Amino acid sequence: MKPAGSSMSCWSRRRLKKIRKCRDMKYYYDLHLHTALSPCGDNDMTPNNLVNMALLKGLDIIAVTDHNSAENAGAVMEVGEKRQIIVVPGMEIETAEEIHVVALFGDLKNLLEIQSAVYDRMSQIRNREEIFGEQRILDASDELTGKAENLLITATSFSIEEVFDVVERAGGVCIPAHVDRSSHSVLSNLGMMPEDLPVKNIEISKNCDRSTFLKEHPGLSGYGVLRSSDAHYLWDISERENYIETEKQIVCARDVVDLLREPLRSCGGESTAVSMEEGILFVRK
């Protein structure tokens, strides 16, 4: 008979196996998703549908980033916690220059504080559902609890510098959104990345080739490059192909935001190192 403590239980072996896999961790993500709150978002983009589709696609981390509002972020986070996927609360803020900036936070409280400031700096234009679409506020059961009355897809009076300042003072991080696009991007609207802007990571569209983009814009090679979907429909959510690679274990939204405070070391591409089930287990305790 072996001495007590000389062998590990099956549970311990499985646990150790997961820990070893986590030492070279790839977390598959989509950090730019809209819900039915965004008037341009499909009404099927409910908290449960969004989370379940992300899980079906094998993602480990998602972010809720509705236009100028965070009314549905809490509901998606609640569903994500039950379904065991990391949900980062966020918002896509439109600046006075009509530039879209993804703002991500480690907790919901700080995001909701920013929401109040954003609402105060938005044009008070009533939404016309027949033109722009509904702006549905939902709970964690996908039940309608209300609607945002003022149109969310308008520019705020915040300059892009002010957005970075307000978000970072509240503990969040800013990522210039879809910089490859011909509208609502920092490159299309300003023609350059402002040198004094504290940018660490930028976002490109999910169909944009990272290598080609950086060859065309060599001045941006010093930034980390994220590729997210900006999904407004369930089928547009990213597949399991873009990842953040880190030696640190990510277990919550704050871990994600802390990583994004510096340029990402490695992200994107395809990997067959782990199965869908194992990838999801990476971020569980």
N, C-alpha and C positions, 0 to 999 in steps of 0.2 A: 504494500500500500504506500502511495506517495505521501510525504509529510503534508500536513495542512498548510495551505497557502502556497504550495509549490506549483500549482497549476491554476490557470484562469478559467472562469466559467465561460460557457458559450456566449453569454451576453457581453462579458468583458472583451472577448476576442472580437466580437462584432464591433463593439465600441472602439477598440483600439484600431481596427481596420479603417473605420470612418475617420478617426483622428489623423491617421497617417495620410489618408487621401486629402485631408484638409490642409496639409502642409504645403501643397502646391495648388492652391484653391482657385478655381474659376467659377465665378458667379454670373450666371446668365441673367440679363437684365433688359428692361425697357423702361426708361426713365422719362417718358413723355407720353402720357395717356390722358385722354379726355373722357369724361362721363357725360351722361345725358343732361348735365347742368349746362355745358357749353351749347349754345344754340345751334352750332354747326355739328354737334355730336348726335349720333343716332340715339333714339330713345331706348334701344336695346343695350346701350352702354350703362347698365345698372351695376351697382356694387358686386352682386353675386355673379353676374355674367362676366364682368371684367376679370374678377379674380379667377373664376373657373376656367376661362379661356386661357389666361396666363399660365395656369397650372397644366392645362392640356398641352400647351406648347413647350412645357418644360422650363419655364422661367423661375428664377430664384428671387428676383427683386423687381418690383415695379414701382412707379411713382405716379401719383394722381396730380395732374397739372391742368386744371380747367382754366379757361380764360378769365383772368382778373378776379377769381373767386375760389374759395376753398370750402364751400357749403357741403360738398359730398365727400370730402377727404376723410372725415371721421368715420363715416359709414363704411367706406372701402377698407379702412384700417381695421375696423371691427371684424369684417368678414375675413380679411387677410389673416388676422390673428387666429381665428377659428380654423382656417384652412391651411395654416402654417406656410405662409409666404410673406416675405418682408414687403411692406407697403410704406413707401416714403411719402409723407405729406408735402404737397407743393402747389405751385400756381404758375401759370404762364402769364407774366405781366407784360402789357404793351406800354412802351415808353412814349414820351411826347414826340419822339422822332419816328414813331410807329415801328419800333424794333421790338421783337418778341424775345423775352428773357425768361428762361426757366429758373424759378426760385425753389430750392429744396430745403427742408428743415428736418431736424432730428426729432422734433416732437410737434404735436398738433397745436399746443397752446401758443407757441411763438408764431406759427403760421396764421392763426386766427387774429393775433394782434396786428400782423401785417395786413390782413384782409380789411380791417377797419380803416387803415391808412389808405389803402388802394381805393376803397369805396369813396372815401372823401375826395380823392383826386381824379375821379372819373367824371365824364360828362353824364349828367342826369337825364338820359334819354330813355324813354319807356320802350321796352321791347315790344315789337310787333310780331307776334308768333306766326302770322300768316306769311310774313316775309323772311324772318330770320330763324324761326323755329322756337320750340319750347325751351325753357331753361329750368329743368326739373330738379328739385331738391328731394333726395330719397333717403330712406333709412336703411339699416342693415338687412331688412327683409325685402328691400326693393319697393317698398310702399312709398307713394307720393306723399310728402309732408308739406309741400309748398312749391312756389316758383319764384325765382329771382325776377323782380319787376323791372329793374333798369337793364338796358342792353349791356351785355358783358363784353362784346367784341368791339370795344372802342379804345382809343388811346387814353392813357392817364396823362396827367400834367407832370409826372415825374420824368426828368431827363434820365438817360441811361446811367449816368454817374450817380444820380440820386437813388435809383433803384438798387444799385450795388451797395451803396452806403446804408440805406435803410434795411435791406435784407441782411447784410453782414452784421450790423449792430444788433439785430434780433437773433443772431446765432445761425443764420442760414447761409447758403452758398448760391451764387448766381452762375448760370451757364448760358451764354448767348445761343439762342435756338436756331436750328436749321440754317447755319451760316452759308450753306451752299445755294440757297434759294434766291430767286430774283426779286423777292418782295418780303417785307417784314423781317429782314435779317440785317445784322450790323454791317455786313459787307455791301449789300445792295443799297442800303439807305445812307450809309456814311462813306462808303468806298474804301474803308480801311478799318482796322481794329485800333481804337484809340490807345496810344502808348501808356497813358496814365491810368487806364482801366485795370483793376486788379483781377484779370482773367486768369484762371488756372486751367480750365477745361472748356472746350467748345463742343457743340453738337452739330452733327451732319445728319441729313435725311437717311432713311434706312436703305434707299436704293443708290446712295452716293458711294462711290468707291473711295476709300480712305487714301490709298496710295496715289491715285490720280489726282485727287483733290489737293493733297499736300504738294505734289509736283507743280500744280498750277498756282498754288499759294504758298511758296516756300517760307514766307515770313511768319506763317502760322505753325511751323514745325515744332516750336518750343512748347506748344500747348498740348495737353492731353486731348484726345479726340474720342468723343462718345458718338455712337450711332443709335438713334432711337426712332420710333415709328411715327410719333405725333398722331397716333391712331384716334380717329373719330368713329370708327366702325370696328366691330369685334374681329373681323377677318384681317384687319390691318395691323393688329398687334404683332410685334416681332416674333419670329421663330427663334428657336434655341440656337443662335449663331453669334450674338454679340455678348462678350463677357468682360468682366473686370477680373484681372488676375492679381492676387495679393497673398502675402504670407500670413496676413491677419485673418482671423475668423470673423465673419460678419454675421451678427445675430439680430440686429435691429436697425431701424432707420438712422439712428445717430451714428452707427458705425459707417454707414454708407456716406453720410454727409461729411464725417471727419476725413474719410479717404479723398473726397472731392475737394478738400481744401488745398491739395497739391496736385500738380499734373499727374494723371494716371500713368503708371509705369507701362502697363500693357492692357489693351482692351481690344475686343473685336476679333473677327475671324471665326473659324469653325473648329470644334474640338470633338473628338470621339472618345475622350479619356474616361468619361463616366456615363452611365445610363441616365435616363430621365429621373428614375426613382432615386438613384444615388445622388444626383445633382441637387434634388430637393432636400435630401437628408443632410447635405452639407451644412445647411444653415439652421438646423434644429438642435436643440439640446435635449 
